[in-house]
Amino acid sequence: RESDWRLSVLEADVLLDEMVTHMGYHGDSLGEKLKGVERSDFTTLGSAWEAHAVRNRIAHEGAVFTLTEREAQRVIGLYEEVFKEFKYV
């Protein structure tokens, strides 16, 4: 169900925020923390940004933003790439 897919993306974003915070990056939001990351230190930074952007659409656009199963799987895959780089999962 779409509501489950949305929740999965939101929860993965919370994990990403926790991981980045644990790595020592600071900011009031995940976006601010990601801005402080050097690309050379975080090879999957583009994936993190792309996944976070979808999370933002879910959070800010609500039901207007349609999340398909295929898109949800793609986005969760982006989070997985990031988590695997840092052995977080």
Residue, then its C-alpha position, 0 to 999 in steps of 0.5 A: r500500500e502507498s501509505d506503507w511505502r511512504l512510511s518506509v521512505l520517511e523511516a529510512d530518512v530518519l535513519l539517514d539523519e541519525m547516521v549523518t549526525h553520528m558521523g559528526y555533521h551538524g545542522d538543524s535539518l538533514g539537508e543542512k547536515l548534508k550540505g556540510v559533507e565533502r563529496s570525497d568523504f561520502t561517495t553516495l552523497g548524490s544518492a542521499w540527496e536524491a532520496h532525501a528530496v523524495r522524502n521532502r516531497i512526501a512530507h511537504e506535498g502530502a497526498v498530492f505527491t503520488l508515490t508508486e511502488r516502483e518509485a518507493q523501491r528505487v528510493i529505498g534502494l538509494y538509502e540502502e546504497v548510502f547505508k552500505e557505504f558506511k556499513y550502517v546496515 
